[in-house]
Amino acid sequence: MLGQRNLRVLGVDPGTKTFDIAVIEDGEVKIEKSIPTEEIAKDPNVLINAMESFDVDYVVGPSGYGVPPTMGSDVIDPSDSPLRFSS
């Protein structure tokens, strides 16, 4: 369709030395970026600004420490920490 773009998904892999970002569109990696973890620790907006600049539809991050993957629609209150989920 004219003017319609494919779904774009951004994944973040927070690591000890770098936070790695990948943007996938139509099954292909379109963007890759690494940001030193030390830089993000000093100013988290570096990561936020990078993520916002890629114009994506969804963001995927690790669930971490044995927490099962969860659909965004199951999050009761995203401002709640730790997050609460519907059953």
Secondary structure, DSSP 8 states (H G I E B T S, - for coil): -TT----EEEEEEE-SSEEEEEEEETTEEEEEEEEEHHHHHH-THHHHHHHHHT--SEEE----TT-----GGGBS-TTSSS--B--
